[in-house]
Amino acid sequence: MMTIFSERLVILRKQVGKTQNDVSKELKIALRAYQNYEYGTAEPRLSTLVKLADFYGVSLDYLAGRRDTP
């Protein structure tokens, strides 16, 4: 079941033209972990959330679905 968080990860990744593998390597996280975030089967730790927000240039509130503007 995809959540707002996982849907936004997919959208943001596609906007920057990266594969799941590209993102996982750049953030130094396991590919399977990143895939699970996008599929909505796992949630990252706070430190990983911060890395994701910084990587995509958005706020944590945007990733969490609390704001509609990045």
N, C-alpha and C positions, 0 to 999 in steps of 0.2 A: 504494500500500500504506500503510494507516494504521498509525502507530506509537502507542505509549502516549502520547507527547507530543501527537500530532495529535488523538487521541481525547479527551484531557483538555481540549485547547483548545476543541473543539466542545462538550463537556459544560459547561465553565465559561462559555462565551459564552451558551449557552442558559439557564443558571441565572440570569444577570444580565439576560436578556431583550434582548440586543443583536444586531444583524445584523453580518455581517462588515464591512460598510461603516462601521457605527458604531464598531467597535473600531479599524479602520484609521485613521479620522479622529482619534479620541481619542488614539491613540498616535503619530500623525503618521508612519505608514508607508503604503506603497503598498497599495492594496486587493489587487492581484494577489499581492504578497508574503505578505500575511496569509492569503489563500486557499491559497497553496502550503504554508504551515505547517500549515493544517488538513487539507489533502489528503495531507500526508506527502511532498510532492515537493521540499521545500526545508526547510532548517533555519536558524533565525535566528542572528544574531551574538549574542555574550554581552550586549551592551548592550540589544538588543531583548528577549532572554530576561528580563533584569532588569525591563524595562518591563512585559512581560507578567505576570510574577509579582506585581509591585506592583499592577498594574491589577486583577488577579483576587484579590489578597489571599492568595496561596499561596506556598509556598517553591519555590526552583529544583529541589530534590530531588523535590518532588511533580510538577512539570511534566515532569521527566526520567524519572519512573517509578521513582525510587529509594526513594520513600516512598509509602505509601497514605493518609496523612493530610495534608491541605492545610497 
